[in-house]
Amino acid sequence: MEINNLLHNPTLRDLLKNYVLRMYEEASIIDDEHLLMEYRLLLRENRLNDLFTEEKLINYWKDGNEFNG
């Protein structure tokens, strides 16, 4: 199943947004079109696990425990 928009995928959108903001900092563009481009890049490069790592990092920053959330 191919993801063509983020309207029905708010969790994915949030993960992508956080990932892009952390990776590109002030050069980040976080509209849905660019977030989908980043998703496709991660998919093509077999790096979707980077989003799971991002989630662990967010949980650690928020709760001090990578296993919460």
Secondary structure as GFF3:
##gff-version 3
##sequence-region A 1 69
A	DSSP	alpha_helix	10	24	.	.	.	ID=ss1
A	DSSP	three_ten_helix	25	27	.	.	.	ID=ss2
A	DSSP	alpha_helix	32	44	.	.	.	ID=ss3
A	DSSP	alpha_helix	49	63	.	.	.	ID=ss4
###
